[in-house]
Amino acid sequence: MAKNILIIEDDENLAEALSDFLLGSGYETSHASTLSQTMNVLRTSDISLIILDVHLGSEDGYTLCREIRATYDTPILFLTGCSSESEIIQGFSAGGDDYVTKPFRIRELLARIQALLKRSGASNDFLQKSGDIVYDKRSRQFSRNHIPLDLTLTEQRLACCLMEQALSTVTREHLFYHVWDKYNAYVDSNTLNVNMSRLREKLGEWQGAPYIQTVRGLGYRWTVPLKK
């Protein structure tokens, strides 16, 4: 599946030119020109990289970058007509990953995009993402909106079992074995029910629905697909 690049640009002609070039280079594109449009695209689409113009009419690209960074770790490449050191530093401080000044060479822009996507893909090999929840396999830490979740070891094992089989029903028997039995800890059904209830409460909801759904008589299902 082609990676989707979000172009945040209020110059319609430039946005269209960038989109045409990226489509011709094998990418998909989305477009936004305001903060509200941007957040809506990020909520509803799987965006791999963001191209963000620093100057967006009445809105400030640096502020928008910080708003994005509060929730998403998607790579951000700034476009700007100013190459002063202070502006470049401000861009990196706001959470940007790279900086290209106008007028830019289109092949150089493509090379920078490819490099950012490659770096992002390498780091994402260790991450599982679903909705606004991320599981880091290296630290074995779940987080939501970049805030670590305070899960017990049992809750973490339950979440892993469900998340790695997202959208599929995981039986109670499977959970008993992978969370307790294989560690020589044998428990009753009530223990599973209580731990699942606590985990569901800590994970919260995504777009109005809980991350974990009870499948009566069978087990449980993680309801939000994994992001690729």
C-alpha contacts under 8 A as a table, 3 or more apart, distances in Angstrom:
res1	aa1	res2	aa2	distance
2	A	26	G	6.59
2	A	27	Y	5.27
2	A	28	E	6.04
3	K	27	Y	5.42
3	K	28	E	5.94
3	K	47	I	7.23
3	K	48	S	5.84
4	N	27	Y	6.01
4	N	28	E	4.46
4	N	29	T	5.17
4	N	30	S	6.95
4	N	46	D	6.84
4	N	47	I	5.10
4	N	48	S	5.54
4	N	49	L	7.06
5	I	27	Y	7.01
5	I	28	E	6.18
5	I	29	T	4.75
5	I	30	S	6.20
5	I	47	I	5.90
5	I	48	S	5.86
5	I	49	L	4.97
5	I	50	I	5.73
5	I	51	I	7.31
6	L	29	T	5.71
6	L	30	S	4.64
6	L	31	H	5.63
6	L	32	A	7.37
6	L	47	I	6.46
6	L	48	S	7.92
6	L	49	L	6.33
6	L	50	I	4.74
6	L	51	I	6.17
7	I	15	A	6.66
7	I	18	L	7.93
7	I	19	S	7.68
7	I	29	T	7.07
7	I	30	S	6.11
7	I	31	H	4.87
7	I	32	A	6.35
7	I	50	I	6.03
7	I	51	I	4.87
7	I	52	L	6.30
8	I	15	A	7.82
8	I	31	H	5.93
8	I	32	A	4.82
8	I	33	S	5.17
8	I	34	T	7.52
8	I	38	T	7.26
8	I	50	I	7.29
8	I	51	I	6.01
8	I	52	L	4.83
8	I	53	D	6.22
9	E	12	E	7.13
9	E	14	L	7.57
9	E	15	A	5.88
9	E	31	H	7.43
9	E	32	A	6.50
9	E	33	S	5.07
9	E	52	L	6.55
9	E	53	D	5.57
9	E	56	L	6.56
10	D	15	A	7.48
10	D	32	A	7.69
10	D	33	S	4.84
10	D	34	T	7.90
10	D	56	L	5.64
10	D	57	G	7.02
11	D	14	L	5.43
11	D	15	A	6.11
12	E	15	A	5.03
12	E	16	E	6.03
13	N	16	E	5.19
13	N	17	A	6.18
14	L	17	A	5.05
14	L	18	L	6.10
15	A	18	L	5.20
15	A	19	S	6.04
15	A	31	H	7.42
16	E	19	S	5.00
16	E	20	D	6.09
17	A	20	D	5.19
17	A	21	F	6.27
18	L	21	F	5.20
18	L	22	L	6.14
19	S	22	L	5.17
19	S	23	L	5.98
19	S	29	T	6.04
20	D	23	L	5.19
20	D	24	G	6.17
21	F	24	G	5.09
21	F	25	S	6.26
22	L	25	S	4.84
22	L	26	G	6.46
22	L	27	Y	5.44
22	L	28	E	7.10
22	L	29	T	7.23
23	L	26	G	5.33
23	L	27	Y	4.98
23	L	28	E	5.72
23	L	29	T	6.96
24	G	27	Y	7.33
30	S	41	V	7.64
31	H	38	T	8.00
32	A	35	L	7.97
32	A	37	Q	5.38
32	A	38	T	5.37
32	A	41	V	7.68
33	S	37	Q	6.66
33	S	38	T	7.12
33	S	56	L	6.99
34	T	37	Q	5.28
34	T	38	T	6.09
34	T	56	L	7.60
34	T	59	E	7.20
35	L	38	T	5.00
35	L	39	M	6.19
35	L	59	E	7.95
35	L	64	L	6.23
36	S	39	M	5.34
36	S	40	N	6.21
37	Q	40	N	5.16
37	Q	41	V	6.28
38	T	41	V	5.25
38	T	42	L	6.27
39	M	42	L	5.06
39	M	43	R	6.08
39	M	68	I	7.49
40	N	43	R	5.15
40	N	44	T	6.25
41	V	44	T	5.26
41	V	45	S	5.62
42	L	45	S	5.47
42	L	46	D	6.90
42	L	47	I	6.51
46	D	227	K	6.95
46	D	228	K	7.83
47	I	50	I	7.45
47	I	74	T	7.29
48	S	74	T	6.24
48	S	75	P	7.22
48	S	117	L	7.28
49	L	74	T	5.73
49	L	75	P	5.02
49	L	76	I	6.08
49	L	77	L	7.76
49	L	113	I	7.84
49	L	117	L	7.09
50	I	74	T	6.98
50	I	75	P	6.17
50	I	76	I	4.73
50	I	77	L	6.13
51	I	76	I	5.98
51	I	77	L	4.89
51	I	78	F	5.96
51	I	79	L	6.96
52	L	61	G	6.76
52	L	65	C	7.97
52	L	76	I	6.83
52	L	77	L	6.08
52	L	78	F	4.87
52	L	79	L	5.89
53	D	56	L	6.50
53	D	61	G	6.13
53	D	78	F	5.74
53	D	79	L	4.56
53	D	80	T	5.90
54	V	60	D	6.36
54	V	61	G	4.10
54	V	62	Y	6.39
54	V	78	F	6.45
54	V	79	L	6.10
54	V	80	T	5.47
55	H	59	E	7.03
55	H	60	D	5.87
55	H	61	G	5.79
55	H	80	T	7.16
56	L	59	E	5.09
56	L	60	D	6.06
56	L	61	G	6.43
57	G	60	D	7.71
59	E	63	T	7.91
59	E	64	L	7.67
60	D	63	T	5.40
60	D	64	L	6.30
61	G	64	L	4.96
61	G	65	C	6.03
62	Y	65	C	4.99
62	Y	66	R	6.38
62	Y	90	Q	7.47
62	Y	91	G	6.23
62	Y	94	A	5.78
63	T	66	R	5.17
63	T	67	E	6.33
63	T	94	A	7.39
64	L	67	E	5.01
64	L	68	I	6.27
65	C	68	I	5.11
65	C	69	R	6.13
65	C	76	I	7.87
65	C	94	A	6.12
65	C	95	G	6.43
65	C	96	G	7.05
66	R	69	R	4.96
66	R	70	A	6.26
66	R	94	A	5.43
66	R	95	G	6.39
67	E	70	A	5.32
67	E	71	T	7.38
68	I	71	T	5.76
68	I	72	Y	5.67
68	I	73	D	7.88
69	R	72	Y	5.11
69	R	73	D	6.00
69	R	95	G	6.50
70	A	145	N	6.92
70	A	146	H	7.51
71	T	132	D	7.55
71	T	145	N	4.79
71	T	146	H	6.71
72	Y	145	N	7.12
75	P	96	G	7.29
75	P	97	D	6.07
75	P	116	L	6.74
75	P	117	L	7.55
75	P	120	S	7.04
76	I	95	G	7.66
76	I	96	G	5.08
76	I	97	D	5.35
76	I	98	D	6.82
77	L	96	G	6.13
77	L	97	D	5.79
77	L	98	D	4.76
77	L	99	Y	5.66
77	L	100	V	7.33
77	L	113	I	7.75
78	F	91	G	7.24
78	F	96	G	6.67
78	F	97	D	7.88
78	F	98	D	6.21
78	F	99	Y	4.71
78	F	100	V	6.06
79	L	99	Y	6.23
79	L	100	V	5.10
79	L	101	T	5.72
79	L	102	K	6.86
80	T	83	S	7.35
80	T	99	Y	7.76
80	T	100	V	6.57
80	T	101	T	4.91
80	T	102	K	5.80
81	G	101	T	5.41
81	G	102	K	4.70
81	G	103	P	7.14
82	C	87	E	7.18
82	C	101	T	6.40
82	C	102	K	7.52
83	S	87	E	6.90
83	S	88	I	6.76
83	S	101	T	6.05
84	S	87	E	5.46
84	S	88	I	6.43
85	E	88	I	5.15
85	E	89	I	6.13
86	S	89	I	5.17
86	S	90	Q	6.07
87	E	90	Q	4.92
87	E	91	G	6.18
88	I	91	G	5.09
88	I	92	F	6.48
88	I	99	Y	6.92
89	I	92	F	5.22
89	I	93	S	6.04
90	Q	93	S	5.00
90	Q	94	A	6.13
91	G	94	A	5.19
91	G	95	G	6.67
91	G	96	G	5.50
91	G	99	Y	7.61
92	F	95	G	5.24
92	F	96	G	4.66
92	F	97	D	6.41
92	F	98	D	7.43
93	S	96	G	7.11
96	G	99	Y	7.59
97	D	116	L	7.77
98	D	112	R	7.81
100	V	104	F	6.76
100	V	109	L	7.23
101	T	104	F	5.88
104	F	108	E	7.49
104	F	109	L	7.09
105	R	108	E	5.32
105	R	109	L	6.35
106	I	109	L	5.02
106	I	110	L	6.28
107	R	110	L	5.02
107	R	111	A	6.21
108	E	111	A	5.02
108	E	112	R	6.24
109	L	112	R	5.16
109	L	113	I	6.19
110	L	113	I	5.02
110	L	114	Q	6.15
111	A	114	Q	5.12
111	A	115	A	6.17
112	R	115	A	5.06
112	R	116	L	6.17
113	I	116	L	5.21
113	I	117	L	6.18
114	Q	117	L	5.15
114	Q	118	K	6.09
115	A	118	K	5.09
115	A	119	R	6.25
116	L	119	R	5.21
116	L	120	S	6.02
117	L	120	S	4.99
117	L	121	G	5.94
118	K	121	G	5.12
118	K	122	A	6.29
119	R	122	A	5.22
119	R	123	S	6.47
120	S	123	S	5.34
120	S	124	N	6.01
121	G	124	N	4.96
121	G	125	D	6.37
122	A	125	D	5.52
122	A	126	F	7.97
123	S	126	F	6.08
123	S	127	L	7.33
124	N	127	L	4.84
124	N	128	Q	7.52
125	D	128	Q	7.96
126	F	136	D	5.90
126	F	137	K	5.35
126	F	138	R	6.45
127	L	134	V	6.57
127	L	135	Y	5.61
127	L	136	D	4.76
127	L	137	K	6.16
128	Q	134	V	5.61
128	Q	135	Y	5.05
128	Q	136	D	6.65
128	Q	137	K	7.77
128	Q	226	L	6.93
128	Q	227	K	7.42
129	K	132	D	7.25
129	K	133	I	5.86
129	K	134	V	4.50
129	K	135	Y	6.47
129	K	226	L	5.59
129	K	227	K	5.39
129	K	228	K	7.93
130	S	133	I	5.33
130	S	134	V	6.45
130	S	163	M	7.93
130	S	224	V	6.00
130	S	225	P	5.89
130	S	226	L	4.59
130	S	227	K	5.75
131	G	206	W	6.28
131	G	224	V	6.31
131	G	225	P	7.52
131	G	226	L	7.61
131	G	227	K	7.78
132	D	144	R	5.56
132	D	145	N	5.75
132	D	206	W	7.42
133	I	142	F	6.96
133	I	143	S	5.68
133	I	144	R	4.49
133	I	145	N	6.77
134	V	142	F	5.70
134	V	143	S	5.35
134	V	144	R	6.37
134	V	146	H	8.00
135	Y	140	R	6.82
135	Y	141	Q	5.76
135	Y	142	F	4.47
135	Y	143	S	6.53
136	D	139	S	5.69
136	D	140	R	5.41
136	D	141	Q	5.37
136	D	142	F	6.48
137	K	140	R	4.83
137	K	141	Q	7.14
138	R	141	Q	7.94
141	Q	148	P	6.93
141	Q	149	L	7.56
142	F	148	P	5.95
142	F	149	L	5.62
142	F	151	L	7.83
142	F	156	Q	7.73
143	S	146	H	5.56
143	S	147	I	5.12
143	S	148	P	4.03
143	S	149	L	5.06
144	R	147	I	5.20
144	R	148	P	6.39
144	R	149	L	6.73
144	R	203	L	7.97
149	L	202	K	7.36
149	L	203	L	7.91
150	D	202	K	7.93
151	L	154	T	7.86
151	L	155	E	5.60
151	L	156	Q	5.85
151	L	199	L	7.53
151	L	202	K	7.81
152	T	155	E	5.09
152	T	156	Q	6.11
153	L	156	Q	5.04
153	L	157	R	6.26
154	T	157	R	5.18
154	T	158	L	6.27
154	T	179	V	6.60
154	T	195	N	7.54
155	E	158	L	5.07
155	E	159	A	6.09
155	E	195	N	6.48
155	E	196	M	7.36
155	E	198	R	7.99
155	E	199	L	5.84
156	Q	159	A	5.10
156	Q	160	C	6.15
157	R	160	C	5.13
157	R	161	C	6.25
157	R	178	H	7.75
157	R	179	V	5.73
158	L	161	C	5.23
158	L	162	L	6.35
158	L	175	L	6.87
158	L	179	V	6.40
158	L	196	M	7.59
159	A	162	L	5.26
159	A	163	M	5.83
159	A	199	L	7.62
160	C	163	M	5.18
160	C	164	E	5.96
161	C	164	E	5.76
161	C	165	Q	6.74
161	C	170	V	7.83
161	C	175	L	7.09
161	C	178	H	7.63
162	L	165	Q	5.36
162	L	166	A	6.08
162	L	170	V	6.60
162	L	220	Y	7.59
162	L	221	R	6.48
162	L	222	W	5.47
163	M	166	A	4.89
163	M	222	W	5.85
163	M	226	L	7.73
165	Q	168	S	5.61
165	Q	169	T	7.78
165	Q	170	V	7.43
165	Q	222	W	7.32
166	A	221	R	6.86
166	A	222	W	4.85
166	A	223	T	6.40
166	A	224	V	6.57
166	A	225	P	5.68
166	A	226	L	6.64
167	L	221	R	6.00
167	L	222	W	5.48
167	L	223	T	5.24
167	L	224	V	6.66
167	L	225	P	6.30
168	S	221	R	5.76
168	S	222	W	7.08
169	T	215	V	7.18
169	T	218	L	7.55
169	T	219	G	6.44
169	T	220	Y	5.55
169	T	221	R	4.65
169	T	222	W	7.72
170	V	174	H	6.58
170	V	175	L	7.23
170	V	218	L	7.65
170	V	219	G	5.58
170	V	220	Y	5.38
170	V	221	R	6.05
171	T	174	H	5.23
171	T	175	L	6.52
171	T	218	L	5.40
171	T	219	G	4.27
171	T	220	Y	6.54
172	R	175	L	5.10
172	R	176	F	6.11
172	R	218	L	6.58
172	R	219	G	4.78
172	R	220	Y	7.40
173	E	176	F	5.09
173	E	177	Y	6.30
174	H	177	Y	5.32
174	H	178	H	6.18
175	L	178	H	5.27
175	L	179	V	5.62
175	L	180	W	7.74
176	F	179	V	5.54
176	F	180	W	5.49
176	F	181	D	6.10
176	F	187	V	7.88
176	F	192	L	7.70
177	Y	180	W	5.62
177	Y	181	D	4.49
177	Y	182	K	5.68
178	H	181	D	6.52
178	H	182	K	5.91
179	V	182	K	7.06
179	V	183	Y	7.41
180	W	183	Y	5.43
180	W	184	N	6.48
180	W	185	A	4.87
180	W	186	Y	5.92
180	W	187	V	7.23
181	D	184	N	4.98
181	D	185	A	5.28
181	D	186	Y	5.52
182	K	185	A	7.41
187	V	191	T	6.31
187	V	192	L	7.80
188	D	191	T	5.60
188	D	192	L	7.05
189	S	192	L	5.26
189	S	193	N	6.32
190	N	193	N	4.95
190	N	194	V	6.10
191	T	194	V	5.25
191	T	195	N	6.17
192	L	195	N	5.28
192	L	196	M	5.97
193	N	196	M	5.21
193	N	197	S	6.12
194	V	197	S	5.15
194	V	198	R	6.35
195	N	198	R	5.17
195	N	199	L	6.10
196	M	199	L	5.00
196	M	200	R	6.02
197	S	200	R	5.20
197	S	201	E	6.33
198	R	201	E	5.18
198	R	202	K	6.32
199	L	202	K	5.14
199	L	203	L	6.16
200	R	203	L	5.28
200	R	204	G	6.20
200	R	210	P	7.09
200	R	211	Y	6.96
200	R	212	I	6.02
201	E	204	G	5.34
203	L	210	P	7.84
203	L	211	Y	6.74
204	G	210	P	5.96
204	G	211	Y	6.74
205	E	208	G	5.74
205	E	209	A	5.08
205	E	210	P	4.15
205	E	211	Y	5.62
206	W	209	A	5.45
206	W	210	P	6.24
206	W	211	Y	6.46
206	W	224	V	7.63
210	P	213	Q	6.64
210	P	223	T	7.46
211	Y	222	W	5.62
211	Y	223	T	5.35
211	Y	224	V	6.26
212	I	220	Y	6.69
212	I	221	R	5.66
212	I	222	W	4.76
212	I	223	T	5.99
213	Q	220	Y	5.63
213	Q	221	R	5.15
213	Q	222	W	6.44
213	Q	223	T	6.58
214	T	219	G	6.20
214	T	220	Y	4.58
214	T	221	R	6.47
215	V	218	L	5.58
215	V	219	G	5.17
215	V	220	Y	5.16
215	V	221	R	6.80
216	R	219	G	6.54
222	W	225	P	7.88
